[in-house]
Amino acid sequence: MGIQQTIFMKVLTRWWELYSGLMFRKPYNVLLVLPSKQRVKIHTWFVLGTINAYLLHPSGRILEAKHGLKPFQTWDSTKKSRLLLETPENYPKMYVGEYTQLPQKINTKSTHQQ
C-alpha cells in the first residue's frame, strides 16, 4: 500500500487561484484542484523558492513526482490527474506509490467552474 503522510495544505479551486498558484509567494503546501483530469503543465516563474510537485490520484496516492523545481523552470507531467500538490523544497519528499491524506472538503469526482 505504501507509506502515508498527513500534511496541512491550502486547497485552491478558483480559476484565478489555479492560474497564479505560488507566484510572488514563498512556497507553502498547496493543493490545486483542477476542473478536469488532464496532463499538468506548471512553471515556477516568479515563485520565490524551490518546490516539489506531486500529481495525485483521488485516493491520495502519488502518481508522479518532480523534486527540486527551481524558480523559472517548467514541468510537464506524463500522467493525467485533477490534483496537483506543491510543497516547499525543504518539506519531506514523497515518492511515487506513497500516499498522502487529502482534505475531506475537496470533491474530486465532480467538475466545477468557479
Phi, psi and omega per residue, in radians:
M1 nan -0.566 3.113
G2 1.729 2.895 -3.137
I3 -1.322 2.492 3.084
Q4 -2.037 2.302 3.077
Q5 -2.022 2.505 3.042
T6 -1.941 2.141 3.139
I7 -2.341 2.653 3.035
F8 -1.396 2.355 3.108
M9 -2.526 2.483 3.023
K10 -1.464 2.343 -3.112
V11 -1.718 2.198 3.101
L12 -1.958 2.214 -3.141
T13 -2.268 -0.403 -3.087
R14 -1.334 2.583 -3.020
W15 -1.007 -0.678 -3.111
W16 -1.251 -0.531 3.059
E17 -1.211 -0.743 3.136
L18 -1.130 -0.651 -3.130
Y19 -1.190 -0.763 -3.062
S20 -1.547 -0.533 3.095
G21 0.876 -2.110 -3.108
L22 -1.748 0.213 -3.131
M23 -1.018 2.385 3.115
F24 1.102 0.382 3.120
R25 -2.272 2.690 2.970
K26 -1.301 2.390 -3.075
P27 -1.026 2.475 3.010
Y28 -2.569 3.012 -3.105
N29 -1.267 2.120 -3.124
V30 -2.432 2.361 3.094
L31 -1.914 2.068 3.108
L32 -1.686 2.133 3.122
V33 -1.809 1.865 -3.068
L34 -1.412 2.709 -3.084
P35 -1.214 -0.368 3.121
S36 -2.611 2.816 3.101
K37 -1.217 2.231 -3.049
Q38 -2.792 2.872 2.944
R39 -1.272 2.453 -3.054
V40 -1.752 2.320 3.045
K41 -2.139 2.025 -3.142
I42 -2.173 2.766 3.020
H43 -2.320 2.726 3.123
T44 -1.948 0.490 3.067
W45 -1.087 2.283 3.078
F46 1.180 0.195 2.998
V47 -1.447 2.327 -2.987
L48 -1.587 0.792 3.105
G49 2.875 3.037 -3.134
T50 -1.523 2.462 -3.103
I51 -2.233 2.862 2.929
N52 -1.970 2.461 -3.122
A53 -2.126 2.393 -3.103
Y54 -2.304 2.205 3.025
L55 -1.563 2.240 -3.008
L56 -2.043 2.569 2.941
H57 -1.408 2.701 3.124
P58 -0.991 -0.356 3.100
S59 -1.370 -0.198 -3.095
G60 1.731 -0.021 3.121
R61 -1.282 2.393 -3.141
I62 -1.387 2.090 -3.139
L63 -1.557 -0.603 -3.077
E64 -2.703 2.514 -3.106
A65 -2.363 2.455 3.035
K66 -2.304 2.020 -3.112
H67 -1.772 2.544 2.993
G68 1.283 0.673 3.056
L69 -1.326 1.932 -3.109
K70 -1.468 2.846 3.086
P71 -0.942 2.488 3.107
F72 1.211 0.514 3.007
Q73 -1.958 2.924 3.075
T74 -2.220 2.782 3.073
W75 -2.584 2.310 3.057
D76 -2.013 2.164 3.113
S77 -1.299 2.772 3.071
T78 -1.749 -0.331 3.128
K79 -1.835 2.906 3.125
K80 -1.876 2.531 3.085
S81 -2.886 2.921 3.016
R82 -1.795 -0.076 -3.020
L83 -2.129 2.179 3.098
L84 -2.225 2.114 3.101
L85 -1.827 2.267 3.071
E86 -2.069 2.331 3.129
T87 -2.283 2.722 3.056
P88 -1.122 2.723 -3.126
E89 -1.020 -0.629 -3.074
N90 -1.410 -0.028 3.080
Y91 -1.342 2.557 -3.128
P92 -0.943 2.293 -3.119
K93 -1.243 2.597 3.040
M94 -2.110 2.783 -3.034
Y95 -2.289 2.800 -3.137
V96 -0.927 2.319 3.139
G97 1.703 -0.372 3.074
E98 -1.337 2.911 -3.136
Y99 -2.088 2.597 2.942
T100 -2.236 2.562 -3.133
Q101 -1.404 2.173 3.133
L102 -1.550 2.628 3.072
P103 -1.067 2.540 -3.128
Q104 -1.235 -0.385 -3.024
K105 -1.353 -0.132 -3.135
I106 -1.545 2.574 3.092
N107 -2.020 1.874 -3.075
T108 -1.593 -0.013 -3.104
K109 -1.695 -0.613 -3.091
S110 -1.581 2.697 3.019
T111 -1.644 2.624 -3.120
H112 -2.555 2.600 3.092
Q113 -2.241 1.793 3.141
Q114 -1.896 nan nan
